[in-house]
Amino acid sequence: SSRPLTVRRARWLVLLALPFLYLRLGELAFVEPTEGRYAEIGREMLERGDWVTPHLNYQRHLEKPPFAYWMAALGIRWFGADNFGARFFAATFGAALVWIAFEIAALLYGPLAGLLAALVLLAQILFFVIARSLSADVFVTAWGAAAIYCFLRWYIVASGSFAEGRDARRWRWGYYACLGVGMLAKGPVVFLHAVLPVVVFLAVRREFEDRLAQDLTVGHHDRQIGPDLAQPRDRLFVIDSRRLEQRQ
């Protein structure tokens, strides 16, 4: 009989597929003005030694948050002032996005679903092009997806309510941290990726008011979950806790 697909084996398969995002990354010319503009801003950051105020053609350029410029500058510093160096971290965050898609789907539906989610995303032509292009889109999407993953881990898997204790606090702060860095990538757009879906999800589960009341009350994070929250109100989004135990 064939061996079952475990999360560890699925992760290895996803890892083997990720290098395709770097294939001939430096051989293609910049496909749009945004790439050239971001690469030049990153180069001038290195030349000027100013990582706070972006400059384009030696004039202050404050139209976008600086995260994409920082990534372009780091890539140029480590790999050289060419297309590969400028695009390296864009492709890396594209790879991270594929990995996060795997982790979310595997968390919810098992390793096979995770593997299929990662491979389907990687096979999308539009994603393949954008993930290999230097722009803010891939960075903000990756941070938004990471925030969603942290939220799912924060959300208690067996009861459908929020987990308590140190582990929950770690994932909660991870969610907030991803939102903060996502703001540096493309401003409030990250809230469309990672806050609006959470609000809609909690509202659908009719727990938004309960959680808002707890969050606004000092000390409620350390309280035990009450009987009304300990039982899921529906089966819309319940994760098997045994699956998480197997992933540890």
Salt bridges, closest charged atoms under 4 A:
GLU27 OE1 - ARG24 NE 2.79
GLU35 OE2 - ARG87 NE 2.77
GLU40 OE2 - ARG43 NH2 2.80
GLU47 OE1 - ARG43 NH1 2.70
GLU63 OE1 - HIS61 NE2 3.99
GLU103 OE2 - ARG11 NE 2.91
GLU103 OE1 - ARG247 NH2 2.40
ASP137 OD1 - LYS186 NZ 2.42
ASP167 OD1 - ARG170 NH2 2.62
GLU207 OE2 - ARG205 NH2 3.83
GLU207 OE2 - ARG233 NH1 3.62
ASP210 OD2 - ARG233 NH2 3.17
ASP215 OD1 - ARG211 NH2 3.82
ASP215 OD1 - HIS221 NE2 3.61
ASP222 OD1 - ARG169 NH1 3.20
ASP234 OD1 - ARG205 NH1 2.75
ASP240 OD2 - ARG242 NH2 3.31
